[in-house]
C-alpha cells in the first residue's frame, strides 16, 4: 500500500507541475491557434495516468517531484510531526499498551479513500451518461448521424464509438448551419474520444483541485479550437451570425462532465468575445507556436536524469549501506560513483532466486518508488553478487548475477571503499554534529537527530515522550511495531549506540530510554542510556568518541572492516 500511495502522490504532483506549465504557456500563446494548446493539455493527462517516462538531462518537472523524493520527504516530515504531537501513553509500570498501534493503517485508509473517490467519480460519470442516453433514446433520425429530439435544450455530440449529433426541436433555422459546422468540427478532431479519456484521467485525481481546473480549461480550449476551425474562413457577416448563435444557445454547466460536447457550453460569453475579436494568425506565428509546443511536450514528458544515476534503465535515487540491520543512507556523490562503477560491470544473465534476505554489509540501490532495487554484496565464494529486486505493489520477484571478481580490484572500487569509510568515520559525524542542540525541549530538533541516525528504518516507527518538567531530563521512544525475538539483540545494540550519540548531542539530555514491543510477548523490551561524557565543544573533539562508538557497534561487520584505512 505504501508504494501504491507514493506512486499516486508522485503522479498527481508531477501532473500538477505539468498543468502549471501549460497554464503559463497558454497565456503566452493567446494569438496561436487553440488546437496547439489542446495538444499540450493531452500531455498533462498522459502525466496523470502514466507513472513512468523517459529521462533527459533537462526537464520542466523538477527532479525531486519526478523521482518521488519530494513525496517521500513530505511523508517523512508528516510522520515525524505526528510522532512529536501524539500524546505518550502513561507509564503504569506494567506492560506497554499496544492499543495505540491497533486499528487500520493510515496508508491503507488513504488509499481506500482515494479508490472510493475514483469509483464515485466513475459512477457519477456513468450515471450521467446513461441519463443522457435515456433522454435521447427516442430521438428522430434526420439524416446520417444527425438526430432531433424535444428532450434537450441545446445541440451536442454524444457517443464514443458511434458519435451522433443531437439537435433540439425548434432550433432557429439561422443558427442551424453554424451549429452543424461546430459539431462536425468536434467529430473531425476526435473530441468525442479525447474528452472522455481526459475525464477518466481526472477520475484518478479527483482530490486535486489544480487538475480539476486543468480539465475545465481543456474543455474551454476544445470549444474555442472548434470555433476557430469554423470561423477561420468566414467573413464579417457569418462571424457575427455565428456569435449570435452562441448567444442564443449559450449556457454554462454547473460541473465539468465527460459528455456531451455541447455547442453553447464552456464560457459562452468569453467564446463570443473571442469569435468577434478573432484574427487568423500569420503562418509564422503558428509555426513558432508549434515549435514551442513540441519542445514543451518533450520537456514535460521527460523526467530529469543523468546517465551516472541509471542502472539497466532504472533511475537510482537512494543508496543505503546495510549495517547490522540498520540502513545508513549514503550521500549523493558516493551513490554516483558506485552506480558509475557497477554500470561498467552490469550483466543481463540473471538467474531467478526463490527467496532473498538482505545480508549484513550489503549496498542497496533503489529507485524513487522502490519498485526496483539492486543489492550488491559478497557471496559465499568471495565474488561480488548483484541481486535485482522487483516489486510492482502486488507481487515481488528477485534474480541474481555473479559479477567478475575483477570489480574488487578496480581502483574505483577501492576509492569508493575509502570514501565510504571516510563518510562513516567523519562525514556522518559532521552531519550529526550540525544538528547539535542545547535543549531537550524541542521535539523537532530531537527528531532531526533520530532521523539522521535512521532509527525508524532500522527499528521501526515510534513516538517520542519528553521529560522536561524536572531533572533528570530525558526522552523515551515508544515503538509501534513488534520486534521479532531474533532481531532483539541487534536492535538493542543499535538503540544503545543511538542513545549514546543522542545524549552527546543534546545539551541538557540526561536519559535516553525506549520501549520495544516483542512478538509473542506481552512485556516490551526496555532499556536506558544515561548521559554520556563526550566532549562536544567542537567537531574535532566529538570525532574520537564518535569513531570509538562506531567501532564498537560495527566490530562484527565484515564490510566495515574491509573499508578501514590501512
C-alpha positions in Angstrom: 0.0 0.0 0.0 2.9 2.4 0.7 4.2 2.0 -2.8 0.7 2.5 -4.3 0.1 5.7 -2.4 3.6 7.0 -3.2 3.0 6.3 -6.9 -0.3 8.1 -6.8 1.1 11.1 -5.0 4.0 11.3 -7.3 1.8 11.1 -10.4 -0.6 13.8 -9.1 2.3 16.2 -8.1 4.0 15.6 -11.4 0.8 16.2 -13.3 0.2 19.4 -11.3 3.6 20.8 -12.3 2.8 19.9 -15.9 -0.6 21.6 -15.6 1.0 24.8 -14.2 3.5 24.8 -17.1 0.7 24.5 -19.7 -1.4 27.2 -17.9 1.6 29.6 -18.1 2.3 28.8 -21.7 -1.4 29.1 -22.5 -1.2 32.8 -21.5 1.8 33.4 -23.8 0.2 31.7 -26.8 -3.0 33.8 -26.9 -2.5 34.5 -30.6 -1.7 31.0 -31.5 -4.3 28.5 -32.8 -6.1 27.0 -29.8 -5.6 23.4 -31.1 -2.0 23.8 -30.1 -3.0 24.3 -26.5 -5.2 21.3 -26.7 -2.2 19.2 -27.6 -0.4 20.5 -24.5 -3.3 19.5 -22.3 -3.2 16.0 -23.6 0.4 15.8 -22.3 -0.9 16.7 -18.9 -3.4 13.9 -19.0 -0.7 11.5 -20.0 1.2 12.5 -16.9 -1.9 11.9 -14.8 -2.1 8.2 -15.8 1.4 7.1 -16.7 3.8 6.6 -13.8 6.9 6.1 -15.9 8.7 8.2 -18.5 12.0 8.6 -20.3 14.8 10.7 -18.9 16.6 13.7 -20.3 19.2 16.0 -18.8 16.7 18.8 -18.9 13.0 18.7 -17.9 10.3 21.1 -16.8 9.4 18.8 -14.0 11.8 19.2 -11.0 13.8 16.0 -10.2 12.6 15.7 -6.6 9.0 15.6 -7.9 9.5 13.4 -10.9 11.6 10.9 -8.9 9.2 10.9 -5.9 11.7 12.1 -3.4 9.6 15.2 -2.6 6.7 12.9 -1.7 9.0 10.7 0.4 10.4 13.7 2.3 6.9 15.2 2.8 5.6 11.9 4.1 8.6 11.5 6.5 8.1 15.1 7.7 4.4 14.4 8.3 5.2 11.2 10.1 7.8 12.9 12.3 5.4 15.7 13.1 2.6 13.2 14.1 5.1 11.4 16.3 6.1 14.6 18.0 2.5 15.8 18.6 1.0 12.4 19.6 0.4 12.1 23.4 2.5 9.5 25.0 0.7 6.7 26.9 1.0 6.8 30.7 3.7 4.6 32.2 1.9 2.5 34.8 4.8 0.2 35.4 3.0 -2.7 33.7 3.1 -3.9 30.1 3.1 -1.2 27.5 -0.2 -0.5 26.0 -0.1 -1.6 22.4 -3.6 -0.5 21.6 -2.3 2.8 20.2 -0.9 0.9 17.2 -4.1 -1.1 16.7 -6.6 -0.3 14.1 -6.3 0.3 10.3 -3.0 1.6 8.9 -3.2 5.2 7.9 -1.8 4.5 4.5 -4.4 1.8 3.9 -7.1 4.3 4.9 -5.8 7.0 2.5 -5.5 4.5 -0.4 -9.0 3.2 0.3 -10.5 6.7 0.4 -8.6 7.6 -2.8 -10.0 4.5 -4.5 -13.5 5.1 -3.2 -13.4 8.7 -4.6 -12.3 7.4 -8.0 -15.1 4.8 -8.1 -17.5 7.5 -7.1 -16.4 9.7 -10.0 -16.7 6.9 -12.4 -20.2 6.1 -11.1 -21.2 9.7 -11.4 -19.9 9.9 -15.0 -21.6 6.6 -15.9 -24.9 7.6 -14.4 -24.8 11.0 -16.1 -24.1 9.3 -19.5 -26.9 6.8 -19.1 -29.4 9.6 -18.2 -28.3 11.5 -21.2 -28.7 8.4 -23.4 -32.2 7.8 -21.9 -33.2 11.4 -22.8 -32.0 10.9 -26.4 -33.3 7.3 -26.8 -36.4 8.4 -28.7 -34.7 11.0 -30.9 -35.7 11.1 -34.5 -33.0 10.4 -37.1 -33.0 13.2 -39.7 -30.0 12.0 -41.9 -26.7 10.2 -41.4 -25.7 10.7 -37.8 -28.0 13.7 -37.2 -30.9 13.4 -34.8 -33.5 15.6 -33.3 -35.4 15.5 -30.0 -37.6 17.6 -27.8 -35.8 16.3 -24.6 -32.8 18.6 -24.8 -32.3 22.4 -24.7 -29.0 22.7 -26.7 -27.3 20.8 -29.5 -24.4 18.5 -28.7 -22.4 15.5 -29.8 -22.7 12.3 -27.8 -21.2 8.9 -28.2 -17.8 7.4 -28.2 -17.7 4.6 -30.8 -20.7 5.8 -32.8 -21.0 9.5 -32.1 -24.2 11.3 -33.1 -25.2 14.9 -33.4 -28.4 15.8 -31.5 -30.4 18.9 -32.2 -33.2 20.3 -30.1 -36.7 20.6 -31.7 -37.4 24.2 -32.7 -33.8 25.2 -33.4 -33.6 28.6 -35.2 -33.0 27.9 -38.9 -30.5 30.7 -39.0 -28.5 29.1 -36.2 -28.7 25.6 -37.6 -25.9 25.6 -40.2 -23.4 27.2 -37.7 -24.3 24.6 -35.1 -23.8 21.8 -37.5 -20.4 23.2 -38.6 -19.3 23.4 -35.0 -20.4 19.9 -34.0 -18.9 18.4 -37.2 -15.6 20.1 -36.3 -15.7 18.2 -33.0 -16.1 14.9 -34.8 -13.2 15.7 -37.2 -11.0 16.5 -34.3 -12.0 13.3 -32.4 -13.0 15.4 -29.4 -15.7 12.8 -28.6 -12.8 10.5 -27.7 -10.3 12.8 -26.1 -12.7 14.5 -23.7 -13.9 11.2 -22.1 -10.3 10.0 -21.9 -9.4 13.2 -20.1 -12.3 12.7 -17.8 -11.1 9.2 -16.9 -7.7 10.6 -16.0 -9.4 13.2 -13.8 -11.3 10.5 -12.0 -8.0 9.1 -10.8 -7.0 12.5 -9.4 -10.4 13.6 -8.1 -8.9 15.1 -5.0 -6.5 17.5 -6.8 -8.3 20.9 -7.4 -5.5 22.1 -9.8 -6.2 19.2 -12.1 -10.0 20.0 -12.0 -9.0 23.5 -13.2 -6.8 22.0 -15.9 -9.7 19.8 -17.1 -12.0 22.9 -17.2 -9.6 24.9 -19.2 -9.0 22.0 -21.5 -12.8 21.8 -22.2 -12.8 25.5 -22.9 -9.9 25.2 -25.3 -11.7 22.3 -27.1 -14.7 24.5 -27.8 -12.5 27.5 -28.8 -10.5 25.3 -31.1 -13.7 24.2 -32.9 -14.9 27.9 -33.0 -11.6 28.8 -34.7 -11.8 25.8 -37.1 -15.3 27.0 -38.2 -14.8 30.8 -38.5 -11.3 31.0 -39.9 -12.8 31.1 -43.5 -15.8 33.3 -42.5 -16.4 36.8 -43.5 -17.6 39.5 -41.1 -21.3 38.6 -41.6 -21.0 34.9 -41.0 -18.8 35.6 -38.0 -21.4 37.8 -36.5 -24.2 35.3 -37.1 -22.0 32.5 -35.5 -21.6 34.7 -32.4 -25.3 35.3 -32.4 -25.9 31.5 -32.4 -23.6 31.2 -29.4 -25.6 34.0 -27.7 -28.9 32.2 -28.4 -27.7 28.8 -27.3 -25.1 29.6 -24.7 -25.2 28.0 -21.3 -22.7 27.2 -18.5 -22.6 23.8 -17.0 -22.5 23.6 -13.2 -19.7 21.0 -13.0 -17.3 19.6 -15.6 -18.5 16.5 -17.3 -17.2 13.8 -19.7 -20.1 14.2 -22.1 -21.6 15.7 -24.1 -19.8 18.1 -26.4 -22.5 20.8 -26.3 -22.5 23.8 -28.7 -23.0 26.6 -26.2 -21.2 25.3 -23.1 -17.9 26.3 -21.5 -17.8 30.1 -21.0 -20.1 31.2 -23.9 -19.5 34.9 -23.1 -15.8 34.5 -23.4 -16.2 32.5 -26.6 -18.4 35.2 -28.1 -15.8 37.9 -27.4 -13.1 35.6 -28.9 -15.1 34.9 -32.0 -15.8 38.6 -32.6 -12.1 39.6 -32.0 -10.6 36.6 -33.8 -8.0 37.3 -36.4 -6.3 34.4 -38.2 -2.7 34.3 -37.0 0.1 34.6 -39.6 1.8 31.4 -40.6 5.0 32.3 -38.9 3.1 32.8 -35.6 1.6 29.3 -35.9 4.9 27.8 -36.8 6.7 29.3 -33.8 3.9 28.3 -31.5 4.1 24.7 -32.9 7.8 24.5 -32.3 7.4 25.8 -28.7 4.6 23.3 -28.2 6.7 20.4 -29.5 9.6 21.4 -27.2 7.3 21.8 -24.3 5.7 18.4 -24.8 9.1 16.7 -24.7 10.3 18.7 -21.7 7.0 17.9 -19.8 7.0 14.2 -20.6 10.7 13.8 -19.8 11.9 13.1 -16.3 15.2 14.8 -15.3 18.0 12.3 -15.0 21.7 12.0 -15.6 23.3 8.8 -17.1 25.5 8.4 -14.0 22.5 7.7 -11.8 21.0 4.9 -14.0 21.4 1.2 -13.9 19.7 -1.0 -16.6 17.4 1.9 -17.4 16.4 2.4 -13.8 17.0 5.8 -12.2 18.7 5.3 -8.9 17.6 7.9 -6.3 18.8 6.5 -3.0 21.6 4.2 -1.8 21.9 2.6 1.6 24.6 0.6 3.4 23.0 -2.2 5.4 25.0 -2.3 8.7 23.8 -4.9 11.2 20.2 -4.4 10.3 20.5 -0.7 10.0 20.2 1.1 6.6 22.5 4.1 6.5 21.8 6.4 3.6 24.8 7.4 1.6 25.4 10.9 0.2 24.8 11.6 -3.5 28.5 11.6 -4.5 29.0 8.1 -3.1 25.9 6.9 -4.9 27.0 8.4 -8.2 30.5 6.8 -8.1 29.0 3.4 -7.1 26.4 3.4 -9.9 29.0 4.5 -12.5 31.3 1.6 -11.4 28.5 -1.0 -11.4 27.3 0.1 -14.8 30.6 -1.0 -16.3 30.2 -4.5 -14.8 26.5 -4.7 -15.5 25.3 -8.1 -16.7 21.9 -9.3 -18.0 22.5 -13.1 -17.3 20.5 -13.1 -14.1 19.2 -16.4 -12.6 15.9 -16.5 -10.6 16.0 -16.5 -6.8 13.3 -18.3 -4.8 13.9 -16.1 -1.7 16.3 -13.4 -0.6 17.1 -11.6 2.6 19.3 -8.6 2.8 22.8 -9.6 4.2 24.8 -7.5 6.6 27.2 -5.1 4.8 25.2 -5.0 1.6 24.8 -1.9 -0.5 21.1 -1.3 -1.6 20.4 1.0 -4.6 16.8 1.9 -5.1 14.6 4.0 -7.4 12.1 6.6 -6.3 9.1 4.4 -5.6 11.3 1.4 -4.5 9.7 -0.8 -7.2 13.2 -1.8 -8.4 16.2 -2.3 -6.2 19.7 -3.6 -6.7 21.6 -5.2 -3.8 25.4 -5.6 -4.0 27.2 -7.9 -1.6 30.0 -10.5 -1.4 28.8 -14.1 -1.9 30.0 -17.2 -0.1 32.8 -17.6 -2.6 34.0 -14.1 -2.1 32.8 -13.0 -5.6 30.6 -9.8 -5.8 26.9 -10.7 -6.3 24.2 -8.3 -7.7 20.6 -9.1 -6.9 17.8 -7.3 -8.7 14.5 -7.0 -6.7 11.3 -6.1 -8.5 8.1 -5.2 -6.7 5.0 -3.8 -8.5 2.8 -3.4 -5.5 1.1 -6.8 -5.9 3.9 -9.3 -6.5 7.7 -9.5 -5.9 10.5 -11.3 -7.7 14.2 -11.4 -7.4 17.1 -12.6 -9.5 20.9 -12.6 -9.1 24.0 -12.2 -11.2 27.6 -13.0 -10.2 29.9 -10.1 -11.2 33.5 -10.6 -12.2 35.9 -10.6 -9.3 38.0 -8.0 -11.1 35.5 -5.5 -9.8 37.1 -5.8 -6.3 40.5 -5.0 -7.8 39.2 -2.0 -9.7 40.8 1.2 -8.5 37.4 2.9 -8.5 36.1 0.2 -6.0 39.0 0.9 -3.7 38.4 4.6 -4.0 34.7 4.0 -3.2 35.7 1.9 -0.1 38.0 4.7 1.1 35.3 7.3 0.6 32.7 5.1 2.3 35.0 4.7 5.3 35.7 8.4 5.5 31.9 9.1 5.4 31.1 6.7 8.2 34.0 8.0 10.3 33.7 11.7 9.6 31.0 12.7 7.1 28.2 11.1 9.0 29.6 12.6 12.2 29.6 16.1 10.6 26.0 15.7 9.5 25.0 14.7 13.1 27.1 17.4 14.8 25.4 20.0 12.7 22.1 19.0 14.4 23.5 19.6 17.9 21.1 21.3 20.2 21.4 22.7 23.8 17.9 21.9 24.8 15.9 18.7 25.0 12.6 20.6 24.9 12.5 20.9 21.1 10.7 17.9 19.6 11.7 18.9 16.0 15.4 19.1 17.0 15.3 15.7 18.7 13.5 14.1 15.8 16.1 15.5 13.4 18.9 13.7 15.2 16.9 10.5 15.5 16.1 10.5 11.8 19.7 11.2 10.8 20.5 8.1 12.8 18.0 6.2 10.6 16.2 4.9 13.7 12.8 4.5 12.1 14.2 2.5 9.2 16.4 0.4 11.5 13.9 -0.5 14.3 10.5 0.8 13.2 8.1 3.7 13.6 8.0 5.3 17.0 6.6 8.1 19.1 8.6 10.2 21.5 7.8 11.4 25.0 9.9 14.2 26.5 10.5 14.6 30.2 11.3 18.2 30.7 9.5 19.2 33.9 12.3 18.3 36.3 15.7 16.7 36.3 16.8 14.2 35.1 15.6 15.4 31.7 15.1 12.6 29.2 13.4 11.2 26.1 11.5 7.9 25.8 10.9 6.2 22.4 7.8 4.1 22.2 8.0 1.9 19.2 4.7 0.9 17.5 5.6 -2.3 15.8 6.6 -5.6 17.5 10.2 -6.7 17.1 11.0 -10.3 16.2 12.7 -12.1 19.0 15.6 -13.0 16.8 16.2 -9.3 15.9 16.1 -8.0 19.5 19.9 -8.3 20.1 20.9 -6.2 17.0 18.0 -3.7 17.7 19.2 -3.2 21.3 22.8 -2.7 20.3 21.8 -0.1 17.8 19.5 1.6 20.3 22.4 1.9 22.8 24.6 3.3 20.1 21.9 5.8 19.1 21.3 6.7 22.8 25.0 7.4 23.3 25.2 9.7 20.3 21.8 11.4 21.1 22.8 12.2 24.6 26.1 13.6 23.5 24.3 16.0 21.0 21.6 17.2 23.3 22.9 19.7 25.9 20.6 19.0 28.8 19.6 15.4 27.9 20.3 13.1 30.9 18.5 9.9 29.9 17.6 8.1 26.7 15.0 5.3 27.1 13.0 3.0 24.9 10.1 0.6 25.0 10.1 -2.0 22.2 7.2 -4.5 21.8 8.2 -8.1 21.2 6.5 -10.7 19.1 4.8 -13.3 21.2 5.2 -11.4 24.4 3.1 -9.0 26.4 6.1 -7.4 28.1 8.1 -5.0 26.0 11.9 -4.8 25.9 13.0 -1.7 27.9 16.4 0.0 28.1 18.1 3.2 29.1 21.3 5.0 28.3 22.5 7.6 30.8 24.3 10.9 30.0 27.5 10.2 28.0 30.7 12.1 29.0 31.6 13.0 25.4 33.4 16.3 24.7 31.2 18.1 22.2 32.8 21.5 22.5 33.9 21.2 18.8 33.6 18.7 16.0 37.3 17.9 16.4 36.6 16.9 20.0 33.5 15.0 19.0 35.1 12.8 16.3 37.3 10.5 18.5 34.4 9.5 20.8 32.2 9.0 17.7 34.7 6.8 15.9 35.2 4.6 19.0 31.5 4.1 19.5 31.1 3.3 15.8 33.9 0.8 16.0 32.3 -1.0 19.0 28.9 -1.1 17.2 30.4 -2.4 14.0 33.0 -4.7 15.4 31.3 -7.7 13.7 30.6 -6.1 10.4 32.8 -7.7 7.7 32.2 -5.0 5.1 33.1 -2.2 7.5 36.3 -4.0 8.3 37.1 -4.1 4.6 36.6 -0.3 4.4 39.0 0.5 7.3 42.0 2.5 6.1 45.3 0.8 6.3 
